[in-house]
Amino acid sequence: MQTTIHGANTRGFADHGWLQSHHTFSFAGYYNPERLHFGALRVLNDDTVKGGMGFGAHPHDNMEIVSIPLSGALEHRDNTGRHKIINSHDVQIMSAGSGIEHSEFNASRTEPVKFLQIWLFPKQRNIAPRYEQLTFDPAGRENRLQTVVSPDGADNSLTINQDAWFSLGRFDAGKTTTYAPRKSGNGVYLFVLSGSVEAGGEQLGSRDAIGISDFSEMTVKALDDAEYLLMDVPMLQ
């Protein structure tokens, strides 16, 4: 088992006034040669956007982009004419493929929105751009993992153009779960949303993360009430 720890206080940080963004991996003005990616996982930004503010229209290509609102809502528009509101308990995926232009704004004029912006390298390049959004009942992740992203849309999840699985879990203190990579050669990146857990022999608090590779099975224990995102991604990039 190989492990990589990314403590919450070691992330890059950018304060643009309207946007506060913590960068787990090198992004925009934050560059760390030791934090370029974890396998196919390229970006994990923990963002807070003020009411009425957001990201103006900008292009992407050949990237799988997942947005997970933690509180508040995002307003999405793109150059296909699509206009969507992404609320808490929703997960959005956009396969940028051969190229797409979109904007993301706080859907509220007054309240902040907090969300995770996650990018993965795609399995196939230059596919037709694709958008998908689903609402997930948080009761489905109580003391178990709820799959929200998968390569084939299994378990009523979103489909991603990569051999990757995302799962959300909310566990009571003392509860444990075991996890094995869904594909040989994949690794797991676990990001703690709240509370604290023990994983890979390490204790992790809120917004801490651990990347684990070269293993057959791992155990995650909630040290107190905890919620986390587990990303199962290819390591061969």
N, C-alpha and C positions, 0 to 999 in steps of 0.2 A: 504494500500500500504506500503510495506517495501522496503527501498532503502539502497544500499551500494555504497559508492563513493570510487573509486580508482583513485587518482590523478596521472598524468603522472610522477610527481617527487617523488612519493612514491613507484614506482616499484623497484624490484630488478634489478641490472645491473651487467653484466659481460663483461670485455674487455679482449679478448684473442688475441688482435693484428689483426688477420685476421677476427675476428668476434666480433661485438658489439651486445649484446643481452639484451633487457629489458624484464624482467619477471613480468607479472601481478600476476601470482600465483607461489607458491613454485616450484622451478625447479632447478635441479643440485645443485650447491653450495649455492643457495638462498633458505632459509627456513623461513617462517613466519607462525606460527600456525593459524593465523587468515586469511590466504590466501592459503588455500589448494585447493579450487575449488568453483565454483558457480554452484550448482546443478550438471548436467552432464558435465559442462565445466571444464576441468581439467588443461589445459595449454593454455596460450595466450602469445606467444613470439613475440616480435617486433625486427626482426633481420636485420643486415647489414653485408654482407660478401664481402670481398675484391675480386678483380678480380683474377681468377685462383685458388681460395681457396674454401673449402667447408667441408662437413661432410662425412668422409669415411664410408665404409660399416658398418652398425650396425643393430641389430635386434629390432623388435617390435612385440608385440602380444596383442590382445584384447584391441585395442584402435582405435578410428576413428580419422584419421589425415588429416587435411585440410591445404593446403598451398595456400596462395594468394600473388603472386608477386605484389608489389606496383610500382616498377621500376626495369628495368633490367630483367634478365631471369635466371631460374634455370635449371640445367641438372640433370635428375633423372635416376638412374639405380637401378634395383633390381634383386634378385636371380631367378626370373622367366624368365630372359632374356630381360625384358622390358627396353627400352631406350627412354626417352622423354625429350623434351625441354618445360618448362613451362614459358610462356611469360606474360608480363603485359596484363591485361584483361582476362587472363586464371585463372581458379580455378581448383585445383587438390584435389581429395580425395583418400585416401588409407585406406581401411578397413584391419587392420593388422591381425585380426581374430586369427587363430590358430598359426600364426607366419610367418613373412616375414623379409627379410634382404634387406636394400636399402642404397643408398648413394645419397647425394644432393650436387652439386657443382655449383658455379657461372658459368654460361654458357659463360661468357666473360672472357678473360684473363686480361683485363685492367679496365673495368668499374665495380663499385660495384653493387650488387643486394640487394634490400630492399624487405623484404617479411614478412608476418605474418605466423607463424606456430601455429596451433590450434589443441588441442587434446580434444576429448570427450570420456567419458566412453561409451561403446557400449550397445545397447539394448539386443543383443544376443551374447553370448560368443562362441569362438572357431569356428566361421564360416570360410569357405574357404576364404583366402585372396583375396581382390578385389581392382582394380585400375580403376579410371575414371578421365577424364580431359575434360573440355569444355572451349570454348572461349565465353565471354559475351560482347556484344556491349555496351559500356559505355553510349550510347545515351538512352538505356533502363532504366537508373536509374536517368535521369534528372528530378528533382522535383517529384520523386516517388521512391518507393522501388522496387528493382529488386531482385527476389528470385533466389539465386544461388545454394542453397543446400536445400533438403527436404527429407522426408522419402520415398516418392514415385516417385520422379523425375518429379513432376508436374511443369508446366510452363517451360519446357525444362531445368530443373535444374539438378544438380548432385544428386545422391541418397546416403543417409547416413543410416547406421545401428543404427538409434536412432530416437526418436520422436522429431526431431529438425529441425528448419528452419533458414537458414542464408539469410540475405538480405543486399544489398548494396544500398545506396542512395546518391545522390548529389543534394543539394538543394540551390537555390538562397536565399540571405538574405531576411528574413521576411516570407519565405514560411514555412508552417506547414504541418505535416502529423499526422494522428492518427493510432494507432496500438493496436490490441487486440491479446492476446496469441492464437496461432493456436490450442492449446490443453489445456483442463482444467488442472490446476495444474502446467503448465509451467510458467517460469519466463523469463525475457528478460535481456540480457546483451548488452549494447550499448557502442561501442568503437569509439571515434571520431578520424577520420583519418586526417582531416584538418578543419580549421575554428573553429567556436564555435556554440553551440546549448544550448537550454534550454529543459530539460527533467526531469520528476519527481520532478519538483519544484527547480531544481538545474541548475546552469550555468556551462557548461563544455567546456574546450578548447581542442586544439589539443593533442591527445593521452591520454586525460582523459577518464574515463569510469564510467558507473553507472549500477549496477545490480538492477532490480526491480522485486519484486514478490508480490503475493497476491493482484492482481489488475485485473480489467476487461478491461480497456482501458487506454492508455496513449497518450499524445500529445508531439511531438517533434517539436520544432521551431528552424529554423536556424537564429541565431543572426547576422551572416554574411554568406557569401558563405561558405558552409560546406559540408563535405563528411563523412559518417560514415558507420560502419558495425553493424548491429543489429542481435543478435543471440537469438533465441527463443528456450529454452532448458528445459527439465524436471528438476524439483527441488527435486524430491524424489530419492535421492541417498544415 
